[in-house]
Amino acid sequence: MPNIGPLEIVIVLIIVLVIFGPKRLPEMGRSLGRGIREFKGSLTTDHDDEPKRVDSSTESKQVESSETTSDNKA
């Protein structure tokens, strides 16, 4: 299987330019860059999007304290 050389890359880029036009190429490049950046970010995070367990006793204390502060404001 032959390697892809610089000539083949230039031919592909010219074909893409002809198909999509000069107005659409920068937009496509930006969206491709955002997609790659988002993909890399999702791989390197420490899974922060997982829900954290909340102790029910802590949750009830928070609700009680917020109720008393709202009563004091009214």
N, CA and C of each residue as an Amber inpcrd file, in Angstrom:
protein
   222
   0.8430000  -1.1750000   0.0000000   0.0000000   0.0000000   0.0000000
   0.8920000   1.2440000   0.0000000   0.7180000   2.1080000  -0.9820000
   1.6020000   3.2780000  -1.0630000   1.2790000   4.3170000   0.0080000
   2.2940000   5.0710000   0.3600000   2.1260000   6.1590000   1.3320000
   1.4760000   7.3620000   0.6620000   0.8310000   8.1830000   1.4830000
   0.2280000   9.4070000   0.9660000   1.2890000  10.4920000   1.0150000
   1.6010000  11.0520000  -0.1280000   2.6270000  12.0780000  -0.2220000
   2.0280000  13.4660000  -0.2560000   2.8790000  14.4650000  -0.3150000
   2.3970000  15.8480000  -0.3320000   1.5690000  16.1700000  -1.5870000
   1.8850000  15.5540000  -2.7030000   1.1330000  15.8020000  -3.9260000
  -0.3150000  15.3240000  -3.7880000  -0.5060000  14.1670000  -3.1890000
  -1.8560000  13.6510000  -2.9950000  -2.6630000  14.5390000  -2.0410000
  -2.0080000  15.0410000  -1.0020000  -2.6850000  15.9250000  -0.0420000
  -3.1100000  17.2180000  -0.7360000  -2.2650000  17.7820000  -1.5860000
  -2.5930000  19.0020000  -2.3100000  -3.7720000  18.7580000  -3.2520000
  -3.7880000  17.6220000  -3.9310000  -4.9000000  17.2980000  -4.8310000
  -6.2030000  17.1900000  -4.0540000  -6.1830000  16.5340000  -2.9100000
  -7.3900000  16.4010000  -2.0920000  -7.8560000  17.7720000  -1.6100000
  -6.9440000  18.6280000  -1.1790000  -7.3100000  19.9680000  -0.7240000
  -7.9190000  20.8020000  -1.8440000  -7.3980000  20.6800000  -3.0570000
  -7.9630000  21.4060000  -4.1980000  -9.3730000  20.9080000  -4.5000000
  -9.5740000  19.6060000  -4.4390000 -10.9140000  19.0450000  -4.6720000
 -11.8830000  19.5450000  -3.6060000 -11.4700000  19.5790000  -2.3490000
 -12.3270000  20.0660000  -1.2660000 -12.6480000  21.5400000  -1.4760000
 -11.6770000  22.3250000  -1.9180000 -11.9010000  23.7440000  -2.1800000
 -12.9230000  23.9320000  -3.2980000 -12.8300000  23.1180000  -4.3360000
 -13.7660000  23.2380000  -5.4490000 -15.1690000  22.8290000  -5.0160000
 -15.2820000  21.7800000  -4.2290000 -16.6020000  21.2790000  -3.8170000
 -17.2810000  22.2420000  -2.8440000 -16.5810000  22.6730000  -1.8130000
 -17.2130000  23.4590000  -0.7530000 -17.0860000  24.9700000  -0.9540000
 -16.1130000  25.4240000  -1.6720000 -15.9620000  26.8500000  -1.9200000
 -15.1740000  27.5430000  -0.8250000 -14.6600000  28.7360000  -1.1370000
 -13.8130000  29.4480000  -0.1750000 -14.5780000  30.0310000   1.0200000
 -15.8780000  30.2310000   0.8930000 -16.6350000  30.7900000   2.0170000
 -16.8960000  29.7460000   3.0930000 -17.0580000  28.5330000   2.6940000
 -17.4480000  27.4660000   3.6270000 -16.2430000  26.8340000   4.3270000
 -15.0600000  26.8910000   3.7400000 -13.8840000  26.2250000   4.3140000
 -13.4890000  26.7280000   5.7040000 -13.4260000  28.0370000   5.9660000
 -13.0690000  28.4770000   7.3210000 -14.0760000  28.0190000   8.3720000
 -15.3540000  28.0230000   7.9990000 -16.3910000  27.5500000   8.9210000
 -16.2080000  26.0630000   9.2330000 -15.8950000  25.2930000   8.2180000
 -15.6660000  23.8580000   8.4250000 -14.4240000  23.6190000   9.2820000
 -13.3870000  24.4110000   9.0680000 -12.1680000  24.2810000   9.8640000
 -12.4060000  24.5980000  11.3290000 -13.1900000  25.6610000  11.5840000
 -13.5020000  26.0140000  12.9740000 -14.2970000  24.9240000  13.6620000
 -15.3040000  24.4110000  12.9750000 -16.1320000  23.3720000  13.6080000
 -15.3370000  22.0820000  13.8080000 -14.4300000  21.7690000  12.8840000
 -13.5830000  20.5940000  13.0620000 -12.6490000  20.7930000  14.2520000
 -12.0840000  21.9840000  14.3890000 -11.1980000  22.2810000  15.5190000
 -11.9360000  22.2200000  16.8500000 -13.1660000  22.7570000  16.8850000
 -13.9660000  22.6730000  18.1200000 -14.2830000  21.2370000  18.4750000
 -14.6000000  20.4450000  17.4640000 -14.9220000  19.0420000  17.7070000
 -13.7320000  18.2830000  18.2600000 -12.5710000  18.5150000  17.6800000
 -11.3550000  17.8390000  18.1620000 -11.0290000  18.2940000  19.5850000
 -11.1560000  19.6060000  19.8440000 -10.8720000  20.1300000  21.1890000
 -11.8350000  19.5510000  22.2160000 -13.1120000  19.4450000  21.8530000
 -14.1020000  18.8810000  22.7660000 -13.8300000  17.4030000  23.0210000
 -13.4340000  16.6910000  21.9790000 -13.1180000  15.2690000  22.1300000
 -11.9240000  15.0740000  23.0540000 -10.8730000  15.8700000  22.8580000
  -9.6960000  15.7730000  23.7260000 -10.0600000  16.1270000  25.1670000
 -10.8890000  17.1450000  25.3310000 -11.3090000  17.5500000  26.6800000
 -12.0950000  16.4630000  27.3780000 -12.9270000  15.7560000  26.6210000
 -13.7150000  14.6900000  27.2440000 -12.8370000  13.5030000  27.6290000
 -11.7340000  13.3070000  26.9310000 -10.8330000  12.2120000  27.2710000
  -9.9750000  12.5290000  28.4850000  -9.6570000  13.7980000  28.6940000
  -8.7330000  14.1600000  29.7660000  -9.4160000  14.5540000  31.0640000
 -10.7380000  14.6930000  31.0840000 -11.4170000  15.0750000  32.3230000
 -11.4370000  13.9070000  33.2920000 -11.7040000  14.2150000  34.5430000
 -11.7560000  13.1900000  35.5820000 -13.1800000  12.7280000  35.8220000
 -13.9780000  12.7120000  34.7820000 -15.3780000  12.2810000  34.8600000
 -16.1440000  13.1130000  35.8870000 -16.0360000  14.4220000  35.7690000
 -16.7250000  15.3290000  36.6890000 -18.2300000  15.3490000  36.4680000
 -18.6810000  14.8520000  35.3100000 -20.0960000  14.9110000  35.0140000
 -20.8890000  13.7910000  35.6780000 -20.2160000  12.9020000  36.3960000
 -20.9270000  11.8540000  37.1210000 -21.6070000  12.4700000  38.3430000
 -22.8440000  12.0860000  38.6190000 -23.5330000  12.6600000  39.7820000
 -22.8770000  12.2090000  41.0820000 -22.7760000  13.1330000  42.0010000
 -22.1830000  12.8290000  43.3020000 -23.2800000  12.4150000  44.2620000
 -22.9570000  11.4820000  45.1400000 -23.9310000  11.0310000  46.1280000
 -24.0240000  12.0650000  47.2360000 -25.2370000  12.3580000  47.6370000
 -25.4660000  13.3300000  48.6990000 -26.0780000  12.5830000  49.8670000
 -25.4910000  12.7940000  51.0250000 -26.0170000  12.1630000  52.2220000
 -27.3600000  12.8030000  52.5610000 -28.3630000  12.0030000  52.8400000
 -29.7090000  12.5290000  53.0670000 -29.7640000  13.4310000  54.3100000
 -28.9580000  13.1440000  55.3150000 -28.9770000  13.9860000  56.5080000
 -28.3940000  15.3640000  56.2030000 -27.3790000  15.4310000  55.3690000
 -26.7930000  16.7040000  54.9810000 -27.7780000  17.4940000  54.1400000
 -28.4860000  16.8070000  53.2600000 -29.4540000  17.4760000  52.3960000
 -30.5980000  18.0710000  53.2060000 -31.0830000  17.3430000  54.2060000
 -32.1900000  17.8570000  55.0090000 -31.7450000  19.0570000  55.8410000
 -30.4970000  19.0730000  56.3130000 -29.9880000  20.2170000  57.0730000
 -29.9080000  21.4490000  56.1890000 -29.5030000  21.2560000  54.9200000
 -29.4110000  22.3790000  54.0050000 -30.7920000  22.9580000  53.7270000
 -31.7880000  22.1110000  53.5630000 -33.1430000  22.5730000  53.2990000
 -33.6800000  23.3420000  54.4910000 -33.4370000  22.8350000  55.7110000
 -33.9010000  23.5090000  56.9120000 -33.2460000  24.8710000  57.0710000
 -31.9470000  24.9570000  56.8190000 -31.2530000  26.2250000  56.9920000
 -31.7080000  27.2380000  55.9440000 -32.0120000  26.7990000  54.7360000
 -32.4820000  27.7400000  53.7230000 -33.8970000  28.2100000  54.0360000
 -34.7030000  27.3710000  54.6630000 -36.0540000  27.7740000  55.0420000
 -36.0150000  28.8270000  56.1490000 -35.1200000  28.6720000  57.1060000
 -35.0460000  29.6340000  58.2020000 -34.5120000  30.9730000  57.7120000
 -33.5850000  30.9900000  56.7830000 -33.0750000  32.2570000  56.2790000
 -34.1280000  32.9560000  55.4240000 -34.9480000  32.2040000  54.7190000
 -36.0010000  32.8540000  53.9230000 -37.0950000  33.3950000  54.8360000
 -37.3330000  32.7410000  55.9850000 -38.3040000  33.2450000  56.9270000
 -37.8390000  34.5350000  57.5840000 -36.5330000  34.6350000  57.8210000
 -35.9880000  35.8320000  58.4450000 -36.0380000  37.0330000  57.4960000
 -35.9480000  36.8040000  56.2030000 -35.9730000  37.8910000  55.2130000
 -37.3860000  38.4280000  55.0440000 -38.3750000  37.5820000  55.2220000
 -39.7680000  37.9980000  54.9690000 -40.3400000  38.7550000  56.0960000
